[in-house]
Amino acid sequence: MSIHKEGRSLLFWLLLVLVALNAALHFGFPEAGQLHNSALLVSVVFYLLILQFFRNLSCHCLRMSSWSMPLQMARSW
């Protein structure tokens, strides 16, 4: 799996922001364990969704012959 070149810097900065937000929440509210777990789960899911968007997929498409046109198109010619 490779990451699209346009998404690398965004993913890097997003990771830094999410880590900073989670660290601030952890040190700002030390007694709120459920809040920490919920925020961490939301951060990880959000980051994985953005990561999935910027993946480079290798698509292997079959090339159709130029003579094989659909029947509707053949009738209109």
KAJOKA-V911550 format. One record per residue. N is the residue number from 1. NEAR is the number of other C-alpha atoms within 12 Angstrom. Layout:
N|NEAR, N|NEAR
//
This chain:
1|10, 2|15, 3|20, 4|19, 5|13, 6|15, 7|21, 8|19, 9|15, 10|20, 11|25, 12|18, 13|14, 14|22, 15|22, 16|16, 17|16, 18|24, 19|20, 20|18, 21|20, 22|26, 23|19, 24|16, 25|22, 26|21, 27|15, 28|15, 29|15, 30|15, 31|12, 32|14, 33|16, 34|14, 35|18, 36|23, 37|18, 38|16, 39|23, 40|23, 41|16, 42|17, 43|24, 44|19, 45|15, 46|18, 47|25, 48|17, 49|15, 50|21, 51|25, 52|18, 53|19, 54|21, 55|19, 56|16, 57|12, 58|10, 59|6, 60|6, 61|6, 62|6, 63|8, 64|9, 65|8, 66|8, 67|10, 68|11, 69|13, 70|13, 71|10, 72|9, 73|10, 74|11, 75|8, 76|8, 77|8
//
